[in-house]
């Protein structure tokens, strides 16, 4: 997949100087059917570990903290209109935002795929 994960269960895929961000399969599975998303607007500046939005499901509501810092350059309008995309295809059609990264080195602070898989595997 080529992604890294935040402790708050967001994935980040670097694409040049940009990063695509979404909710992990683990998080969407834990939350149940996603019913609404609150996302930042294009042009908003995000700071790592600070609130960037929220996600709601039938079972829970949770803030979303930015995994990296940067300017929002695209928001997935399809996911806003059809939040169930996050459940059905979290790593492709269900992505949330695209950010122009301030510091690509922040990616090194995130969790590698293999380690994340170990952390989220139920025993």
N, C-alpha and C positions, 0 to 999 in steps of 0.2 A: 504493500500500500504506500510506503514511503511517507508515513505520518509520524508525528510525535504527539504526546498527550500531556495535558495539564493535570495537576492533582484534582482539579474540579471536573475532570472527565470531558474536556473538550479536545478535539483533535486539530492539528495544524499541519498543513501540507505546504511546504515552500515551493514556489514557482518563480524562479528568478528572485527579484527583490520584493516580491509580493508573497502573501500567505493566504491560503484559503482555510477557513475555520468552520468547524461544525461540532455537533454533539456526538459523543462516542456511541457506538452500538450498545455498550454496557449501560450508559446513562439512560438512553431512550428505553431500553428494556426495563430498567428499574422504575422509571417513571410511568410506564404504561402508555396509553394512547395520548400522543401530544395533541393538544387542542388549540393552543395559541402560542405565539412567539412575540416577544418585544425585542426589537433589534435596533442598533444605532443607525443613524442616517449617514448617507454618503457625505463625506467631509468632516464627520466627527473624528476627534483624535482620542484614541484609546491608550490607556496606561495598563501595563501588565498587572494582574491581580486586583484591578478595580472593576467595579460593576460596569457591564456593557449592555445588559438587557435582562430578560427573564424568559422562562419557559413554563408553560402550564400544561397540566394533563388532567385527566379525570381524577387521579389519585393525589396529585401534589402540585405545588407551585414553588419555583426555585429561581433565585437570581443567577445570572450567568456572569462570571468574571472573565475579563479578557486574558487570554493566555500569553499574549505578547503586546508590545506597544506599537502604535502606528496609526496612520490615517485610513479610515474606511473609504475604499474606492468603489465598492460594489456591494449591494445587498441582494440576496436571493429573493426576488419578488414572488417566485413560484412557491417557495417554502412559507412565506408570510401568508399567502392566500390558501395554501394547502399544507398546513403543519404536519399532516400525516406522512408527508415525504420524508420527514426526519425519522419516522418509524420504519418505513418501507425501504429506504435507501440512504442511510445516514452518511455514507462516505462519498456519494456521488450527487444525485439529484437533490438530496436533503441538506446540502451545505448551507451555511448561514450567511457569512460575509467574506469579502476579500479585502485585505489590508495591505497597504504599502508599509513594509516594516521599517521602523526607526533604526533598529539594531538587530540584524539577523543573528547575532551572537546569542540573543535571548533563546533561540531554538535549543541551544546546548543545555539550558536550564530545564527543559521539558523531558518527559519520560520516553525512552525508546519503546518501540512496539513490543519487543519481546518481554521487557520488564513489565510493561503495562498489562500484557496478557497474563503474566504470572500474578500480578496484583489483583486482577479482576476475576480470576478463575475461582469459582466456588469450590470449596473443599468438601 
